[in-house]
């Protein structure tokens, strides 16, 4: 007979790390897509940089909201 073990702490830590990486990738994707749209619309580099920063903030807020509604 085999014994069933509960979830190990290293597995839980690994899952938490993967979720953080996924969240960072999501925020980065939102930020860079906003910057790419600005550059495609012939915006200056300064304007594209501001758009990227704004979209990074928006992506962070979206990620927070997703965490909030899933809990």
C-alpha positions as CSV (number, residue, x, y, z in Angstrom):
1,X,0.0,0.0,0.0
2,X,1.3,3.4,-0.8
3,X,0.9,6.3,1.5
4,X,-0.6,9.5,0.2
5,X,1.4,12.5,1.1
6,X,0.1,16.0,1.4
7,X,1.5,18.8,-0.8
8,X,5.1,19.5,-0.1
9,X,6.2,23.0,0.8
10,X,8.7,23.2,-2.1
11,X,5.9,22.4,-4.5
12,X,3.9,25.2,-3.1
13,X,6.8,27.6,-3.3
14,X,7.4,26.6,-6.9
15,X,3.7,27.2,-7.7
16,X,3.8,30.6,-6.0
17,X,7.0,31.5,-8.0
18,X,5.3,30.4,-11.3
19,X,2.2,32.5,-10.5
20,X,4.4,35.6,-9.8
21,X,6.2,35.0,-13.1
22,X,2.9,34.6,-15.0
23,X,1.7,37.8,-13.4
24,X,4.8,39.7,-14.3
25,X,4.6,38.4,-17.9
26,X,0.9,39.6,-18.1
27,X,1.8,43.1,-16.9
28,X,4.8,43.3,-19.3
29,X,2.6,42.1,-22.2
30,X,0.0,44.8,-21.5
31,X,2.7,47.5,-21.2
32,X,4.6,46.5,-24.3
33,X,1.4,46.1,-26.4
34,X,0.4,49.7,-25.5
35,X,3.8,51.0,-26.5
36,X,3.7,49.1,-29.8
37,X,0.3,50.6,-30.6
38,X,1.7,54.0,-29.8
39,X,4.6,53.5,-32.1
40,X,2.4,52.2,-34.9
41,X,0.4,55.4,-34.6
42,X,3.6,57.4,-35.3
43,X,4.0,58.7,-31.7
44,X,7.3,60.1,-30.6
45,X,9.6,57.9,-28.4
46,X,8.8,60.1,-25.4
47,X,5.1,59.6,-25.9
48,X,5.6,55.9,-26.5
49,X,7.6,55.7,-23.2
50,X,4.8,57.4,-21.3
51,X,2.2,55.1,-22.9
52,X,4.3,52.1,-21.8
53,X,4.5,53.3,-18.2
54,X,0.7,54.0,-18.2
55,X,0.0,50.6,-19.6
56,X,2.3,48.9,-17.1
57,X,0.2,50.6,-14.3
58,X,-3.0,49.6,-16.0
59,X,-1.7,46.0,-16.3
60,X,-0.8,46.0,-12.6
61,X,-4.3,47.2,-11.7
62,X,-5.8,44.5,-14.0
63,X,-3.7,41.8,-12.3
64,X,-4.7,43.0,-8.8
65,X,-8.3,42.9,-9.9
66,X,-8.0,39.4,-11.2
67,X,-6.4,38.3,-7.9
68,X,-9.1,40.0,-6.0
69,X,-12.1,38.4,-7.9
70,X,-10.5,34.9,-7.8
71,X,-10.0,34.9,-4.0
